[in-house]
Every structure is written in C-alpha cells, then in structure tokens.
C-alpha cells in the first residue's frame, strides 16, 4: 500500500480550492527484467550435423509512438498501483440503499481509473475510506475545508460523499441520477489518486466535460461525463502526483 507525508484535501463545489495538494512518494515499480542473449557451447566435431541455436533478442526499453496530434502514446501499459478501500454508508434510507454496490461497480469499471494503471479493490482492512454521510458529518470529515453542508470532498485518506447530492444530484447536472453518482465517485476518488481540478472547466463546449471539472456546480456548455477523458488517463498514468497520505 502506498503512504505519504503531507496533507491532501479539498472540497468539491463552489468556492473550493482548484488544486488538491498531496504528498506521498510516487509508487516505484520494478523495471522489466532484460532477457539475456542465448549462447551455445562450441559444437563437438562429429560426423553428425552440428546443431545450432538462434540467439534470443535482448529486451530493449519501451518505446513511444506519436499520434497525429503529436501526443506521445506509450506502447506499454502503465505500472499497476493497487489502492485498497473500504466503504461505509452512514445513512439508511431507500435512496442510498445501493451505495456500496454502485461504488464498487464504478471503481472496477474498465472505463475508469484502471485505465491509468490503478487497481481499486474493496477490502475490509483497506486504508482508504469512501463514506456516504449527511451534510453536517461531511463538513466535519472535510475540515479544515468548508463543504457548507452540500459539497463532497477528499481529505487525506477519506473520500466523503454528501448523501443529499447522492439522492438528488444538482440543478446544474444535465445527465441522469445514475450517471451523476458514477461521476461523484470517480471525481472524488480521482482526487485521492492525486488528480486536481483542471484549469479550464469546459475546454470545448459540446464535448464531454473533464471528469475532474466541478460538474456539480457548472458544466459551462460541456456534456455531463462520469469517466476520465483520455487526457486525464494519460496524466494519471504518469503517477507523478502521489496518492493522498495516510
């Protein structure tokens, strides 16, 4: 499991800080072992034909290809970083009854952060917590950041989701409620994985919004989107922004 040092926290919603500062040494991964070149001993002089072997190629470092847009596209998959989490639902009503199943299905969906090399697994002893709670409790979990009884946040090892948003989404959200819940989970867990709000809320009106944009408060002409864009996957796959510290 990956741990770190400094505070990482921010509230998602109007007035929230644009960046989620986090500090934890980036995950290290073992470099791929190079294949050795096969050699054979000198063949003994006999009347039978001498058997020969073809040397195996020596492994080379991964290379990159470049797309027509000039963006480097790695030919190898990113290193896998496992993030174990547990789930707590601190509210009990019909509208929130499926919370645990939605979180688990969203975080294991191949359209999500697994594309960037994260393996998000639910474990009873997971060091990270995803919790659904009413506004006042979310406010407490998110301190010293203000969530005003209505926003969600990521604070250190905790992802705190506002139950009222889970029940009703927001007036600015133009998608359906099921998609909003996927967005809420992926957005806040994205902060846990070190991803900040983008500098531009809607880079291209009419296109899917960046997942890490504050879609609950304003779409600015973009379409609602619950999954990380290719550019967000590429940024997260570099693993140059560490996980939130424990």
C-alpha positions in Angstrom: 0.0 0.0 0.0 1.2 3.5 -0.7 1.7 6.0 2.0 2.9 9.6 2.1 3.6 12.6 4.3 1.8 15.9 3.8 -1.9 16.8 3.9 -4.2 16.3 0.9 -7.6 17.8 1.0 -10.1 19.9 -0.9 -13.8 20.4 -1.1 -15.6 19.9 -4.4 -18.1 22.6 -5.2 -18.3 26.4 -5.5 -15.5 28.2 -3.7 -13.4 25.1 -3.4 -9.6 25.4 -3.9 -8.6 24.5 -7.5 -5.9 22.1 -6.5 -5.7 19.1 -4.2 -2.3 19.1 -2.7 -1.0 15.7 -1.8 2.4 14.3 -0.9 3.4 10.7 -0.9 6.5 9.2 -2.6 5.3 8.0 -6.0 4.9 4.3 -6.4 8.0 2.6 -7.5 7.8 -0.3 -9.9 10.4 -2.8 -10.8 11.9 -2.3 -14.2 11.2 -5.1 -16.5 14.0 -7.8 -16.4 16.1 -7.8 -19.5 16.2 -11.0 -21.4 19.7 -12.5 -21.7 21.1 -13.4 -25.1 21.3 -17.2 -25.5 24.6 -18.7 -26.5 25.8 -22.2 -27.2 29.0 -24.0 -26.5 31.2 -24.8 -29.5 29.9 -27.9 -31.2 32.0 -31.1 -30.9 33.5 -32.4 -34.1 31.4 -35.5 -35.0 30.1 -37.0 -38.2 26.6 -35.8 -37.3 25.5 -32.3 -38.3 26.2 -29.7 -35.7 23.0 -28.3 -34.0 22.8 -24.5 -33.8 20.5 -22.2 -31.9 19.3 -18.8 -32.7 20.1 -16.2 -30.0 17.1 -14.7 -28.3 16.8 -10.9 -28.8 17.9 -8.8 -25.9 15.0 -6.8 -24.3 15.0 -3.1 -25.1 13.5 -0.2 -23.2 9.8 0.6 -24.0 9.5 2.9 -27.0 6.8 5.5 -27.7 4.9 6.2 -30.8 3.4 9.6 -31.7 -0.1 10.2 -32.7 -1.1 12.6 -35.4 -1.8 15.1 -32.8 1.8 15.0 -31.6 0.9 13.5 -28.2 3.2 10.6 -27.2 1.4 7.4 -26.8 3.2 4.7 -24.7 3.3 1.3 -26.3 3.4 -0.4 -22.8 0.7 -0.3 -20.1 1.4 1.9 -17.0 2.6 0.2 -13.9 -0.2 -1.2 -11.7 -0.7 0.6 -8.4 -3.2 -1.2 -6.0 -5.4 1.0 -3.9 -7.4 -0.8 -1.3 -10.5 0.9 0.1 -13.4 0.2 2.4 -16.9 1.6 2.2 -19.2 3.0 4.9 -22.8 4.1 4.5 -23.7 6.2 7.5 -27.2 6.9 6.3 -30.1 4.5 6.0 -32.9 5.1 3.5 -34.2 3.6 0.3 -32.4 6.2 -1.9 -29.0 5.3 -0.6 -29.5 1.6 -0.2 -27.4 0.7 -3.2 -24.5 2.9 -2.4 -21.9 0.1 -1.8 -22.7 -1.7 -5.0 -22.5 1.5 -7.1 -19.1 2.4 -5.6 -17.7 -1.0 -6.2 -19.1 -1.3 -9.8 -17.9 2.2 -10.7 -14.3 1.8 -9.4 -13.9 -1.6 -11.1 -15.4 -0.4 -14.4 -12.8 -0.6 -17.3 -13.8 2.9 -18.4 -12.5 4.3 -15.1 -9.2 4.9 -13.3 -8.0 1.3 -14.0 -7.0 2.7 -17.5 -4.3 4.7 -15.8 -2.9 1.7 -14.0 -4.8 1.8 -10.7 -6.3 -1.4 -9.3 -9.0 -0.2 -6.9 -10.0 -3.1 -4.7 -12.5 -3.3 -1.8 -11.1 -4.8 1.3 -12.4 -4.7 4.9 -9.0 -3.6 6.1 -8.4 -1.1 3.3 -6.5 2.0 4.4 -8.7 4.4 2.4 -12.3 5.1 3.3 -15.2 6.0 1.0 -18.1 7.2 3.1 -21.6 8.4 2.4 -22.9 10.8 5.1 -25.3 13.7 5.7 -24.0 17.2 5.2 -23.0 18.1 8.8 -20.9 14.9 9.1 -19.3 15.5 5.7 -18.5 19.0 6.9 -16.7 17.5 9.9 -14.8 14.9 7.9 -13.6 17.6 5.4 -12.3 20.1 7.9 -10.4 22.5 7.6 -12.1 22.8 4.2 -15.6 24.2 4.0 -18.2 22.0 2.4 -21.2 24.1 3.6 -23.4 21.1 4.2 -23.8 20.4 0.5 -20.4 19.6 -1.1 -18.3 16.4 -1.1 -14.6 16.2 -0.6 -11.4 14.2 -0.4 -9.5 14.7 2.8 -6.3 12.7 3.4 -7.4 9.1 3.3 -11.1 9.8 3.4 -13.5 10.4 0.4 -16.6 11.9 1.9 -19.7 12.0 -0.3 -22.7 14.1 0.5 -25.9 12.0 0.9 -28.2 14.7 -0.4 -26.2 15.0 -3.6 -26.3 11.2 -3.9 -30.1 11.3 -3.6 -30.9 14.3 -5.9 -27.7 15.4 -7.9 -27.8 19.1 -8.6 -29.8 21.5 -10.8 -26.7 22.2 -12.9 -26.3 18.5 -13.8 -28.0 17.7 -17.1 -27.4 13.9 -17.0 -29.4 11.3 -15.2 -29.0 10.4 -11.5 -27.2 7.1 -12.0 -24.6 8.8 -14.1 -24.2 11.6 -11.6 -23.4 9.0 -8.9 -20.7 7.5 -11.0 -19.2 10.9 -11.7 -19.3 11.8 -8.0 -17.4 8.6 -7.0 -14.9 8.8 -9.8 -14.3 12.6 -9.3 -13.6 12.4 -5.6 -11.5 9.2 -5.9 -9.6 11.0 -8.7 -8.5 13.5 -6.0 -7.4 10.6 -3.8 -5.3 9.4 -6.8 -3.6 12.9 -6.9 -5.7 14.5 -9.7 -6.6 18.2 -9.4 -9.4 20.2 -10.9 -8.5 21.3 -14.4 -7.6 25.0 -15.1 -10.5 25.2 -17.6 -13.9 23.9 -16.6 -15.1 23.2 -20.2 -12.3 23.3 -22.8 -14.7 22.6 -25.7 -18.4 23.2 -25.4 -20.5 20.4 -26.8 -17.9 17.8 -25.9 -17.7 15.6 -22.7 -16.6 17.6 -19.7 -13.4 16.6 -18.0 -14.2 14.2 -15.1 -12.1 16.4 -12.7 -14.0 19.5 -13.6 -16.6 20.7 -11.0 -19.6 19.3 -12.9 -21.9 19.6 -9.9 -21.7 23.4 -10.0 -21.4 24.2 -13.7 -21.0 22.4 -17.0 -20.3 25.6 -19.0 -21.6 24.1 -22.2 -19.9 20.7 -21.9 -21.8 17.4 -21.7 -22.0 15.5 -18.4 -19.3 12.9 -18.1 -18.7 10.3 -15.3 -15.4 8.8 -16.7 -11.9 10.2 -17.1 -11.0 11.5 -20.5 -8.1 10.1 -22.4 -6.0 13.2 -21.4 -6.9 12.7 -17.8 -5.9 9.0 -18.0 -2.6 9.9 -19.6 -1.9 12.4 -16.8 -2.8 10.0 -14.0 -0.8 7.1 -15.7 2.4 9.1 -15.2 1.9 8.7 -11.4 3.8 12.0 -10.9 1.1 13.2 -8.5 1.1 10.9 -5.4 -1.8 9.3 -3.6 -3.2 11.1 -0.6 -1.2 10.3 2.6 -2.5 8.0 5.2 
